[in-house]
Amino acid sequence: AQSVAQPEDQVNVAEGNPLTVKCTYSVSGNPYLFWYVQYPNRGLQFLLKYITGDNLVKGSYGFEAEFNKSQTSFHLKKPSALVSDSALYFCAVRDWEGQNFVFGPGTRLSVLP
Amino acid sequence: GAVVSQHPSWVICKSGTSVKIECRSLDFQATTMFWYRQFPKQSLMLMATSNEGSKATYEQGVEKDKFLINHASLTLSTLTVTSAHPEDSSFYICSARGTRLAGVETQYFGPGTRLLVL
């Protein structure tokens, strides 16, 4: 069975500092990995995905994520955080033949001015 | 711009009434649609998966007679919460999967519908 872990409920970072939101996964076969962001009372917004190819994936709003197969991780990163990045971030996995996403529990990011 | 819409975005209803939520794919044909619910400060939980023209597949623990899903066309799916009760209050998010840009199959999420049952 697929599973996704986001070990941190909350991440606080000062504006301008780099940020990392962690994600580890478990899936049979090759994983499709995704990051989504959710603002209050809003649906999910797609940030980036890894399907195959380069392990470093660049996405929307300056975010990037690195796929590490040996550590089964897909951490989300941004070199310089903005206050407007404050939101709830979800990591998700889908196996190559699966129908559905499995979401992690979410990590709340607070960027402090 | 948005590629999946939901209507309504907010709904407040009395206990015992039924509520219908629409999910539309705006510029692509969604071969598969998914319905999720999200409780406060929790992750999204899949409720059911539906393919156009066939019956929805419900996840374990989701009452199919309570949450009626219709996927009558490639651009529209509806979720009807029948005889809603306060414990059904939640944020419901639909997702549509299909081929949109460059022939690549992608899955898009709607903006969500917040249901409050009094």
HADDOCK unambig.tbl for C-alpha pairs under 7 A between the chains (distance, minus, plus):
assign (segid A and resid 42 and name CA) (segid B and resid 111 and name CA) 5.35 0.50 0.50
assign (segid A and resid 42 and name CA) (segid B and resid 112 and name CA) 6.18 0.50 0.50
assign (segid A and resid 43 and name CA) (segid B and resid 93 and name CA) 6.68 0.50 0.50
assign (segid A and resid 43 and name CA) (segid B and resid 109 and name CA) 6.72 0.50 0.50
assign (segid A and resid 43 and name CA) (segid B and resid 110 and name CA) 5.83 0.50 0.50
assign (segid A and resid 43 and name CA) (segid B and resid 111 and name CA) 3.77 0.50 0.50
assign (segid A and resid 43 and name CA) (segid B and resid 112 and name CA) 4.95 0.50 0.50
assign (segid A and resid 44 and name CA) (segid B and resid 109 and name CA) 5.98 0.50 0.50
assign (segid A and resid 44 and name CA) (segid B and resid 111 and name CA) 6.74 0.50 0.50
assign (segid A and resid 103 and name CA) (segid B and resid 43 and name CA) 6.68 0.50 0.50
assign (segid A and resid 103 and name CA) (segid B and resid 44 and name CA) 6.51 0.50 0.50
assign (segid A and resid 104 and name CA) (segid B and resid 43 and name CA) 6.64 0.50 0.50
assign (segid A and resid 105 and name CA) (segid B and resid 42 and name CA) 6.24 0.50 0.50
assign (segid A and resid 105 and name CA) (segid B and resid 43 and name CA) 4.79 0.50 0.50
assign (segid A and resid 106 and name CA) (segid B and resid 43 and name CA) 6.08 0.50 0.50
